[in-house]
Every structure is written in C-alpha cells, then in structure tokens.
Amino acid sequence: MSAASPLQFLDDRRSVPSRQLGEPGPDPATLRRMLQSAVRVPDHGKLVPYRFLHISGPARLALGDALAERTLARDPEAPAAAVEKDRARFSHAPDIVTVIARITPGHKVPEQEQLLTAGSVCFALLQAAQALGFGAQWLTGWMAYDEAVATLLGLGANERIVGFIHIGTPRMEAPERERPDPADLLSHWQPDGR
C-alpha cells in the first residue's frame, strides 16, 4: 500500500502530549469540521449519547485555577507541585473539546453501549484533528471523575466526562511507541467437538 493510503493514515495516528501542543488551534469552522467527522460513529438506537463542551482562551486558565482549588479541597496537604500541575493542565493546548457522555438509563440500548459510542467520538475526534494537520491528545485524570468538577462544567445527573481532547499545533513530532502485534491478540473460537 502507498504511504497515502487510508490504512497508512490510521497506522500513523499517534497522540501528541498536551504540553507539546501550542497555537494556533483550529478556527471555529475547522473545529466544526472536526466535530462533523467525529459524530460519524456507531450509535445503536440513534440516541446521540454524547455532547461537546469547548474550552479555550482564558476559560482554560480559569478552569486550571478551579482545579488547583479543588485539589486543595480534596487534600489540604497536597504538595505545591501537585497543585501547580493541576493549575497548568489546561494551559498548553489552545483548544480542549470535552466529550461528555449523555446516558439514557433504562433504555433498551445498554448504558455500556452508550458509553462506548461516546468513547468512539473521542477517538474519531483525534483522527479528525490529525487529518487536518493538528496534534491531539485524549486525557482524563481525576478531574474527569470528580463530582465537583462535573458540577462546575455544568454536567447533568445523567452525564459524565469521557475525555478531554486537547488540540493544537504540535511543537514536536509526535512520539511513536511500540504497538502490540495483532497476531498475539487474536484467537479463533470453534464449537466444542469440531
């Protein structure tokens, strides 16, 4: 296959650490185009069990300040380095798209499938960002699972953060890492006695 093949594009996908993402980020039209690709995921029942929350500009720093406060509320003796790390978490990439799962409890589509759809959106958004020449990283961290952070970001009772997708211009070539050999992960099922 040629280097320009769609499979090569998939094989070349890699995350750029958020600390290595800088300006410029996508303009509004480019971000909408990324999201247009990201929503083309399997969605059993057509529930659209996700939504997006865009964090950019000064809001990134305000969120960092709130996280630093929350870190101290969770652990008043947290080391200063940990507090500052949380303060800086959203200060690197110019754009962060928070993918939020919107779970419909009691629906015939199991909650796990709804959550998997939202997770698929995160991966598709990573691919769309890279296709348009940007770097991206899917992060969670304690703040993705913290009720006070969920309230701060305006999540409803049936919502949860699936990922913070950090998007920007790479300041370095994305690092490669060793990948598993699919042959080592593949097994074949056969019914007993055949």
NORMOSUL-V159328 format. One record per residue. RES is the residue in one small letter. SS is DSSP state (@ for helix, = for strand, . for the rest). D_FIRST is the distance of its C-alpha to the first C-alpha in Angstrom with 2 decimals. Layout:
res ss d_first
RES SS D_FIRST
RES SS D_FIRST
This chain:
res ss d_first
m . 0.00
s . 3.77
a . 6.62
a . 8.10
s . 6.35
p @ 9.27
l @ 8.28
q @ 7.80
f @ 11.11
l @ 12.60
d @ 11.75
d . 13.41
r . 16.45
r . 19.60
s . 23.26
v . 25.34
p . 28.87
s @ 31.32
r @ 33.53
q @ 30.84
l = 30.55
g = 32.84
e . 33.73
p . 32.65
g . 31.62
p . 30.45
d . 33.13
p @ 34.47
a @ 32.37
t @ 29.11
l @ 30.20
r @ 31.01
r @ 27.56
m @ 26.06
l @ 28.53
q @ 27.70
s @ 24.15
a @ 25.57
v . 27.93
r . 25.31
v . 25.57
p . 26.96
d . 30.72
h @ 32.83
g @ 36.03
k @ 34.86
l . 37.01
v . 35.05
p . 36.13
y = 35.28
r = 36.26
f = 35.55
l = 37.92
h = 37.08
i = 38.70
s = 38.80
g . 41.30
p @ 44.60
a @ 43.95
r @ 41.55
l @ 44.45
a @ 46.91
l @ 44.72
g @ 44.53
d @ 48.32
a @ 48.67
l @ 46.41
a @ 48.53
e @ 51.63
r @ 50.15
t @ 49.24
l @ 52.90
a @ 54.11
r @ 52.08
d . 53.25
p . 56.13
e . 55.71
a . 52.02
p . 51.41
a @ 51.23
a @ 47.75
a @ 46.48
v @ 48.18
e @ 46.68
k @ 43.18
d @ 43.53
r @ 45.01
a @ 41.99
r . 39.25
f . 38.63
s . 39.53
h . 36.25
a . 33.59
p . 35.09
d = 34.03
i = 34.09
v = 33.30
t = 35.08
v = 33.65
i = 36.66
a = 36.69
r = 39.41
i . 40.40
t . 42.50
p . 44.65
g . 45.82
h . 43.23
k . 41.84
v . 38.40
p . 38.76
e @ 38.86
q @ 35.99
e @ 33.71
q @ 34.94
l @ 34.23
l @ 30.68
t @ 30.08
a @ 31.37
g @ 29.16
s @ 26.09
v @ 27.27
c @ 27.27
f @ 23.63
a @ 22.64
l @ 24.80
l @ 23.06
q @ 19.70
a @ 21.49
a @ 23.18
q @ 20.10
a @ 18.43
l . 21.66
g . 21.73
f . 24.19
g = 24.41
a = 25.77
q = 27.24
w = 28.58
l = 32.01
t . 35.00
g . 37.84
w @ 41.38
m @ 41.84
a @ 39.45
y @ 41.89
d . 45.18
e @ 47.55
a @ 49.18
v @ 45.87
a @ 45.00
t @ 48.40
l @ 47.97
l . 44.70
g . 46.38
l . 44.66
g . 46.43
a . 47.56
n . 44.63
e = 42.00
r = 40.17
i = 37.75
v = 34.25
g = 32.86
f = 33.49
i = 30.29
h = 30.90
i = 29.12
g = 29.46
t = 28.13
p = 26.84
r . 29.27
m . 26.89
e . 23.24
a . 22.49
p . 22.98
e . 20.43
r . 21.91
e . 21.26
r . 19.63
p . 20.71
d . 18.94
p @ 18.51
a @ 19.82
d @ 23.02
l @ 23.50
l . 22.96
s . 26.03
h . 26.90
w . 30.16
q . 32.43
p . 35.92
d . 38.74
g . 40.07
r . 37.12
